Amino acid sequence: MAELLAPAGNPEALDAAIAEGADAVYLGLKSFNARMRSSNFAWSQFEAAIEALHKRNKKIYVTVNTVVTESETERLYRFLKYLNTVRPDGLIVQDLGLMQMVHTYFPQLKIHASTQMNIASAKSANALSKWGVSRVVLARELTAREIADVHLHTSCELEVFVHGALCVSESGLCMFSSYLGGKSANRGMCTQACRRLYSAHTPEGDEQGYFFSPSDLQLIEHIPQLVQAGVASFKIEGRMKSAEYVGAVVSAYRYVLDNWQKDERAAVETAKRILANDFARSKTTFWIDGAKADEVLNPHQAGGTGIYLGRIAELRQDALPLTAADGTSIPMHSAALKGASYTPLVGDSIRLHKKDDTGRESFKIQEIKEEGGKTWIQIPAQFGKGDSVYLLQTKAMTKRYPQVLPKNLGDYRRQPADEKLPAFSLAAENPTFQQESKPETGKSLRQTEKDAGARKKRSLAKKSTDVFPEGFYVQVSSMRDVHAILADKPVRIIINLNEDTWQGFKEAETGKPLPFVKSEIFIALDPFLPQAQEAELQAQLEYFIENGYRNFVVNNPGHITLLKNKNVQLIAGPYLYVFNRYAAAWLQENGIYAFIPPIENAQENLESCFAPAVRHQVLQTVFSYPALFRMRFTLPKSYNFLYFSDKQEQTFRAFSTPSASFVLPEKPFAITDRIAGLRKKGFSRFLIDFSHTSIERANYRTIMQSCRAGNALPDVSRFNWKEGFYDPQKVEELKKLGERTKKEQQQQRTDCRSASKHRNKAPASAQTSFKRREFSKKGGKKR
């Protein structure tokens, strides 16, 4: 029997999910999960939930689905040890390093690969299964036929999203929010930048729209088909949604799963009626029967969910503050709306959106007043005139569900302890290059071993240099650009495998040779590997190997499976997200000893992750136009623009290839002026990445000259290189530090005023004495 898996962003949603028939729930705690903006569960609530659900024969999965920086690995270890004691039914993970840590220290924990891990094929699933992954949450960009085919070729259970908000980007490959301010989707901090209002620069003039805000997923009609395709778990998105929403959606999918075999059409129609009032965006089946971009993207659809109620036209500061669950006071205002088609009632749930897209908040109306012919509703004080309001749920739809958690949580006291992470370091050398040495006669065993060790090191150094030499590497996306970079030839070239370059590679074998020998070429594989393309890619890789190509950049776990035991050299690409030593160790255990760190990495984390002894294995990007997000469809024909911009006047470029679409920043990432410093720290291989761009020779020469001279380029982005990821905990600490400093300064001013008043009242002799002491402290002569 297939599992119905529901979101539980808070205890109320947990109540709704269980009462309406969910077989399992997934939830997050206060860290390491991809919905950091939801309320999440406290330690005691989580432990109580596990006990309560297991008594009901239900399952509970905990989301640990973010990438982890090196400085966080000890805290992660403590967190995993805690989970190992309370024993949820599974961990939903993204980070390869987290998977390695679980495999090494906590093998009893069950692992599910998050959709953020971008698993879209059987080869990708199989690459993880031997490391304890029992289930994969498939990427959302798959057809029903592809899902069925994955099921036939893997032993992993398959979990599939069937309802809720979509990411426009291919799963786990979005960097838009991270690029705009360090709030990474890979860290659970996504600001939903894709859903904002943008200005497209068309030939007819500027046009505003929500060009990349996708419709919501709804696969209620396809549940019978997916059951027969072998899906083990049907997942509902919505850890930031209300309990009412969760209850309604769970009820609809429960009904179909229980009744489709009796009368499929009637079951689906009944479920659709239940879903009719979920007040979300327009619906799409997305890729399940082949994506149609016009059905997924609607530029006239606002980024918010719910029924549009209007904009805040007037404000009054007469509303009483509310008390939050944690006891804090929430300032409130009264607001009158303009353009509303529905008058909300007390108990209705609304969502407020700031007009500049800097904030969104859901709120249940507590008070309404009718005065002066206007309806005044209570809203949080941070919202103001011009902000939009949407209806999420009406009071009439609200249900009261039995409480799952016990009222008294005093018996649930376990939480992560203060423990040390076991000592751990990366292998400094690549064993594939090591050759065995026979003992030489007439020498002691110790001397023979010493000589053999020296020979191994020399052999390793030579072969490592041959395959992965020091210097500048250039990455390109077209055969035209392969020739363009001869203006300043790099030590190695990385060529992305795509429609254009595949044709060029074939032509190179039949009379149009490339200007680089095969040993100088690395072939970079696309990070998205859907099941429909798996066989084609396998045939292409066999072709390359048969024709003497031996160097590849891999960006998906499936690539590792496809190239296993092929006598090839691999570099881990940036989409394998090596943010910590454990991720690098997992790749080393899979035969990969060279790494391109993620483009959204920070210098501090780079140096923490890779000790000096292994920095010769790192290819650091110093120039790139990073793909902010990528889509598995071509953009609608109505999108007759190449450039668009946001309200901060940042410009971006959107374009399609025959099989995908990309959004890139107009301002590149560049740290060319940091190369000398990196060299001093042991990094000696640097990447200039022109992926998805076209090279102009003059610009190319300028960039390469800047790299060689270590000069800064104008009008570039540092991405997260200096500041690192946005960290709400650090922001809060800085805020508290600022408040303490302010109080101390105020106290100092008070003390100074008090001392001054005391001096004015003191006898003249005492005042003179005080002045003399001050003069003496400054080094003057005491009189």
N, C-alpha and C positions, 0 to 999 in steps of 0.2 A: 504494500500500500504506500503510495507516494505521500511524502510529508508536506504539510502546509506550515510554512515558516513565516512568522510575523515579527515586525519590529517592536521593540519595547524601549522607547526613549526615556520613559519615566514609569513609576509604579502604576499610574492610572492607565497608561497604554498597555502595560502588562496585564492588568485586570481585564481590559476589553479584549485583548487577544485570546486569553485563556477561556473567557466566558463564551466567546463566539466560535470556539472550536479549533484554534491553532494547535498543531501537534508539538510545536517548538517555538521558541522565541530567540532572537539575538539581541544583545544589548552591549553597551559600552560602559566602562568605568571612567575614572577621572583622567586617564592618560592613555596614550598609545592607541587611539581609535580614530576612525575617519569621520566622526561626527562630533568634534570637540565643542561645537556650538550648541548641541543638545544638552539637556540637563544631566543625563547619565545617572548612574547608580552609585550610592555610597557603599563602602565596604560591607557594612552590616546588612544593608538592603540586598546586596548581591548574594551574600552567603545565605540569607534567609530565603531568597528566591530559588536558589539551587535546591535547598531542602524541600520547599513547598512544591516545586514543580516535579521533583522526583517522586514525591508521595502521590502525585496525580498521574504518574507514568508519562510525564511530558519531558521534553529536552530543553536544555538551555545552552546557547553558544555565546561566547564572549568575543567581541571584536578587539583584536590587537593588530589592526590592519593599517599601520602607518610605517613609513621608513624611519629608521632609528639612527641617530648620529652617534659617533664614537663616545661622546661624553655621557650619553644616556644608557650605555650598555650595562653598567652596574645596576642602575635603577630598574632596567628591564629584567635583569637576572633576579632581582628581589621580587619583582612583580610575578614572574613566571613561577618562582618557588612558592609564592602565595597561592597562585592558581593550582599548582600541583597538590596543595593541601586541601583546597575546597572542591576540586574536581568538577568543573563544568564538563559538558558532553563534547565540547570541541572548542578549539581556538581558531578564529578566522584571521589569517595572517597575510601580510604582503611582503615583508622584508625577508630576503634570502638569509640574512644574518640571524634573524629571529628563528627561522626554521632550523638553521644550523645549531643555535643555542638549545632549542628544545630537543633536537636529535641527540645532542651531546650530553645534556644534564638532566633532562626530564622526558625520557622516551615514553613514559606512560601517558602523556598528554596527547590527545588526538588533534591533528592539524587539518584545517580546511584552507585551501588556497583562495584568498580573496579575489573578487573580480578586479581589484586594483593590481593583481599580479599579471593580468592580461593573458589568461589562459584561454585559447580559442581553438585548440586542436588536440588530438589524441597524443601526438608526440610531445607536446608541452605538458600535458597531464602526466604522461608516463615518466618524464624527466624528474617529476616531483614525488611520484608514488613510492619510490625506493627510500625516500627520506622521511617517511612517516605520514605523508599527505594521503588521507583516505577519501577526501572529497574536494572537488574543485568547483568554485562558483564561476561559471563560464562568463566570458566577456559578452556583453549584451548585443554585440554586432554580429549575431549568427542567425542563419536561417534554421527552420525546423529540420530540414534535411541534413544540414551540417551537424546539428545537435545529435540526431539519430546516428550519424556516422561516427561521431566522437564516441558515443556509447558503445558501438560495436568494437572499438579498437582500444579501449582502456578498461582497467579494472576499477578505476576511481569512480565513486558516486558522483553524479552530476547535479548541481544546484543551479537553478535558472531564475533570474528576475522575471516576474510576470506582471507587476503593477507598480506604478509610482513614477517619480521624477526620473528623467534621463539626463545623462551627461552627453553633450553633443560630441565630445571627443571620444576617440577610441579608448576603451577602458584602461585606466592606469597610465595614460600617456599625456595628460594635460598639465601644462606649466603656466597657464595664463595668469591665474591668481598669484602664483609664486613670483612671476616676473614683475607684476605690478606692485608688489609690496612685501614679498617674503611669506605671504600666507599660502602655503603650498597645499594643493589638493592631496599630495602624497603624505601630508602631515595632519590631515583632518581639519584644515583651516580654510578651505575653499570659500571664496567670497562670491562665487557664481558670477564671475565677470562676463561669461558668455551671455548671460541673460540681460545685460544692460542695454540701454538705448545708445545707438551709435549713429554717426553721420557718414553715409556712404558718398563717395565722391564720384558721381556718374557723369557721363558726357552731357547730360541735360541739366546738371547742377547737383547740389547737395540734397540728399534725401535721408530722412531719419527713419530708423526702424530697429526692431529687436531681431537683428538679422541672424543671430546664432542661438536664439532661445528655443529649444526644442519642445515639442508637445510632450505630454505624459504618456508613459507606456500603459497599455491595457491589453492583456492577452487572454481575457476571459473566454473568448470563442475558441482559442487554440489549446485549452487545457486538455481535452481528450486526445488531441494529436500528440501533445508533448508527453502525456502519460505513456502512450504507446511507443514514443521515441526513446523511452528509457530514463526520463528525468526522475531523480530520486526525491528532490525537494523543490517545492515551488515557493519562491521568495517574494515577499512584499516589501517594497522600499518605503521608508517613512519614519526613521527614528526621530525626526524633528516635527512629526505630525501629531495632531491631537488624539486623545483616546477615542473620541467619537469617530474620527476618520479611520483609525485602525480597526475599530469594531465593525464598521460598515463594510470595509474591504475584506476583512477576514470572513465575515458572514457570507459574502457573495461567493468567494472562492471555495469556501467550505461546502456550500450548496452544490456547486458544479462537481466537485470531486466526489461527493457522496451520491449524486443522482444522474450523472451523465450516461451511465450504462443503461439506465432504465429508459430514459427519453432525453437524448442529447440536446435536441433543439429546445425543448421546454425548459430544461435545466439552465441552459445558457440565457434564455430570455428572462427567466426569473432572476438570475444573478445580475443581469444588466439593469433591471429595475431597482435592485438594491443599490447598485453603483451610481444610479442616475443623479444622486444628490451629494456626490463627494466633493463638489465645488472646486475641482482642480482645473488644470488647463485642458485644452482640447486634447483628444486622444489619438494615439498612433499605435500600430502594431510593430513599428520600427522595422527591424531586419527579419522578423520571423518568416515572412513570405517575400523577402526582397525589399530593400529600402527604396522608398520613393521620396526624394529630398523635399518635394513640395508638400508632402504629408507630414514630414518631420519638422520642417522649419516654416514658421509663419512670422514674417517681420512685423506684422500688425498686432501680434499677440504680446501683451505686456509680460514682463519678466515675472510678475507675481502670480500666485495661485489664487483661486477664488473668483467670486463674482465682483466686478468693479462697482464700488459704491459711490465713488466720487473723490474730490480733493478737499482738503481742509481749507475752508474759506475764512473762518474767523476763529479766534482763540480767546478764552477767558481763564484767568488764574484763580478760579473759585472752587476747584475740585479738591476734596480732601485727599491726602496721601493714602496709599494702600500699604499694608504690611505684607511683605513677602514671606515665603515659607521659612527662610532662614532668619526672620526677625528684622530684616532691614526695611527701612521706609522708602517707598517708591513715590517720588513727586508726580502729581497728576495735573492735567489741565482739562478744561471743557472745550470741545470743538464742535463747530457747525460745518456740515459738508455742503459742497456745491456739486450739482450734477448727479445726485444719488437717484437711482431707480428703485431703491428699496429702503425703507426706514428700519434700521436695526432695532432689536429689542434687548432688554437686559437678559444676559445669559447667552446671547449670540457671540460667536468667536469671530474676531476680525484680524486682519493682518495689515500692518502699516508699513509703507515704503517711503523712505526719504526721497525727495525729488532729485537729489544728486547721487542716488544709489549708494550712499555711504552706510545705510543701516536699514534693517528690516526687523520687525518684531510682531509676534502673534500675541493676542490679548483677548480675554473674555470680558465683555462689557459688564461693569458692576453698577453703573448709574446712568440714567437718562433724564433730562429735563426738557420740558416744552415751555419755552419762553419767547415772547416777541415774535410769534409765528415761526420760530425756528426750533429744530431739534438739536439739543446739545448732548453729545456723548462724552463719556470720560475716556481720556487717552493718556498714555505716558508722556511726561513733560518734554522729553527730548525730541518729540515730533512737532512740526510747525506748519505754517501756511504753505500750501502748494504740495504737501506730501499726499500720497495716494492711500486710499483705504479700500480693502477688499473684504468681502464676506466669506469666511471659511466654513462656518457651521451655524445652523440655527439652533436655538434652545430646544425647539420641538424635536430635534433629532438626537438630543442628548439622552444617554441612558446611564443609569447607575448600575455598576457591575459589582459583584461580590469581590471583596478585597482578597488578593492572593497572599500578600505579606502579612505576617502576624502583627498585631498592634504593638506588642512589646518586643523590641529588637535587642534588649539588653543581653541576651544569651549569645549574640553573634558579634564576637569581638576580634576575630582574626583579621589581620592586615599585613602587608609586607613588612618584614623585619629589616633591621639595619645590618646586612651581611655583605661580605666582600665577594666580588667576582673572582673566580679562580684565575690564576695567572695564565696568560695566553699570548702567543705571538704568531705572526704569519711565517710561512716558509719563505726563506730569502732567495732560494734558487729553484730553478725549474728542473725537476728530476728527469723529464723527457730528454734533456740534453746530456745527462750524465752517462758516462760509459764505464763499464767495469774494467778494472786493471788486474792483470795477473801478477802474482808475486815474482820478483826478480831473484835469481839464485845469487848466493853470496852476500845477501843483505839481511839484516835483522828484520823481524816482522814489523817492529815499530817504524824502522826507516823505510821499509817497503810501503807501509800504509801512508807514511808522510809523503813519499814521492807520488804515490797513487792519488792522494788527495790534492796535491799541487797540480798534477796533470788534469784531474777532473775540473779543477777551478779554471785552468787555462783553456781547456776544451769548452767548458761552459761559457766562459767569457767570450771566446771567439764565436761560438755558434749563436749565443744570444745577440752579439753584435751583428752577425750576419742577418739574422731574422728580424731583430728589433733594435736597430742601431740608434745612437743618439742623433738628435737634430730635429728638423722640422718636417712634419707630416702634413699633407694637404688632402682634404676630403672633398669629392665632387659628385655631382648627380647626373652629368651628361658626358658623352664622348667628346663633344666640342671642347668642354673645359679640361679634359685630359690633355689636350694639345695646348690649350691656353696657358697652363701653368709651366710650360717649358721655358717661359720668360725668366723664371727663377726656380729651377728644378729642385724639388724637395728630396729628402733621402728616401722617402716612401710615399706612395700615393694610395689613398683609400677611395675606392669607387663604389658608390651605392648601387646595389642591384635593383634595377627597375626596367620598365618597358624599353626605354632608350638604350640603356647600357647593355642589356641582354643582347639586343640586336648587334651592338657594336662588338661585343665579345665574340659572337659567332662570326662576324665579318673579319675579325682579327685572325681567325684560324683559316680563312679562305682568301687571303691576299691583301688585307689592309691591316698590317701589324700595328700594335700600339707602340708609342714611343718610350715605354718602360718594359724592362724584362719582367717575366712573371714572378720572379722572386722579390721584385720591388713593389708588387701590387698586393694590397689587401682588399678583399671583396666584403663590403658591409651589407649585412642582411637587415631587411626591414623589421622593426620591432613587432609589428602586427602580423601574426601568422594564423589566418583562419583555416579551418578544416578543408575548405574547398580548394585552397592553394597548396596544401601540404604535399600532395603527390607531385605537383608541378615543380615545387621548390626542390624536392628530393631529386628529381630528374636533372634539374639545373646544376645542383651541387655535384652529382655524379659526372656530369659533362665537364665541369671545371676541373675536378680531380683527375679525370682521364687525360685532360689536356695540359696537365702540369701546374695548375694553380694550387698552392698549398697554404695560403694565408687568408684568414677570414675574421671579420668582426661580427660577433654574435650578440643579439639584443633580445633574445627570447629563450626561455628554457628549452623550447622545442628545437631550436637550432643546435643545442648541445647534443640532443638525442640523434639528430640527423647526421651529425659529423663525428659521432663517437667511433673510435677505432678506425679512423680513415687516414692516419698518419699526416695530420695537418696541424698547423699552428693557429691558435685562437687568441683573439683579444676580446675581453668582455667589454661590450659597448656601453654607452651611458644609460641605456634604458634597462639595464640589469641593476641599476641603482645601488652601487657599492658605496654606502655611506658609513660602513663600519667594518672592522677587521673580520667579524664573523661572516659577513657576506662575501668578503674576499676569500676567506677560508673555504666556504662552500664551493666557490668557483675553482679554487685550487684542487679540491678533492675531485672535481670534475674535469681536471686536466687543463685548466686555464690559469696562466701565470702572468698575464699582462692585462692592464685595466685602463679604460677611459672613464674617469670619474663622472658622475652626473653633472649636467650643465648647471643645475641649480645649487651646486655645492658651495661651501664657503672655504676660504683658505685655512682658517683655523681647524676645521674638521678634516680637510685634506691632510694636513700635517699630523693630526692626531691619529687618523686611520692608518696611514702608511709611515711606518718607522723608517729612519734613514737607510737601514739595510735593504729595504724593498722598494725604495723610490725609483730605482732604475727600471722597475716593472710598470711604471705609471706613465701614460700618455695624457698630459694635461691640456685641455682645450684653452687656447688663449684668444681665439677669435671665432665668432659663430653668429649666425642668425637663427636662434633656437626656434624650433617648431613649437609654438605656444599651445596649439592643439591641432589634432588631425582627425579627419572624418572618413568613414568608409563609404563615401558616396561623393558624386560630383555635385557641385553647388547648383541650385535651381537656375534655369536659363534667364529668369527675371533678374538675377543678381548681375547686372551689367556694370560692375565696378571691380577695380583691382585694389584700391585703397579705401580705408575707412578710418575714422578717428573717434576718440572718446571725448568726454567733457573736459578733460585736462589737456586736450589737443595733442595727445600722443597718437601717432599714426601707425597703422598696421596694414599688412598686405594679405589678401585672401585670394587663393587661386586653386584650380583643380587640375589634376593629371587624369589620364584615362581611368584610373581606379580609385582615386582618393582626392581629398581636399585638405589644404593646409592654411593656417594663419601664422604669419611671421611678423615680428616687429620691424619697423622701418629703421629703428636704431639698433645696431648690433651690440652683442656682448663682446667686450674686448679688455684684455689685461696685458697688452703687449709691453707696457712699461713695467710690468712685474716679473718679466722673464729673468733678468739678472738676479733678482732676489731669490727666485725659485731655484736657479742654478746653484746658488750658494748653499741652499738647503738640500741639495742632492737630486732635484728633479732635472732631467736632461733631455726629455722627449716632449715635444710640444705640437699641438694640433691646431691647424687653421682650417676651419670647417665651413665649406661653401655649399653644404647640402641644401637643396631646394632653391638655390639661387644661380644666377648666371654670372660668370666672371668677365669683367672688363680688364684687359691687360694692364692699363694704366693704374687702375685701382688696386689690382693684384700686386703690382710692383711696389706701390706705396705701402700696402699692408705688410708685405714681406720685408721691406726696408725697415719699417717700424719694429718688426719682430727681431730682426738681426741687430738693430741699433738699441733696442730696448726703449723706444720712444712711445709716448702716449698718442693715441689716435683721437681726433676731435669727435664730439657729438656721439659718444658711445654710452652703453649701460654697463654697470658693474654687476648687474643682477644681484645675487646674494653673496658675492665674493667677499665683501668686507663685513657686512652686517650679519650675515647668516640668516636663518629662518626667523620669521616673526615668532616670538616666544611670549605668550600671554603671562606666564609666570614671571619672566624677567621684567616685563612691562609693569606688572603689579608690584614687584620688588622695588623698581625704580620710583614708582609712584609713592610707595610708602617711605622710601629714602628721602624723596623730595619733601614729603609732608613733615618728616622728622627734622630735616634740615631747616625747613621754614619755621617750625616750632622753636628749634634751638636759636635761630637768628632773632626771633621775636623775644625769646627769653633773655638773650644777650642785650638786646636793645632796652628791655625792661630793667635789667641789672645796671646798665650804663646810666639810665635815667635816675635810678635809685641812688647810685654812687654819686652822681652829679648833684642831686638834691642834698645828699648827706654832706658833701664838701661845702656847699653853699651855707649850710647851717653850722658847720664846724667852726671853732676858733681860728683866727688868722694863723697862728703858729702851726696848727694842724694842717691847714691848707698848704702852707709853705713847705712843710715837711713832705707832704704827698707829692708836690711838684718836684721837689728835689729828688725823691726816689725815682720818679718817672724819668728825669733828666739823667740820673745815674745809670738807669737801664739802657739808655741810648748810647752810653759810652762817654758821656760828658764827665767833667770833674765835679765831684761831690763837694758842696760848700758847707 
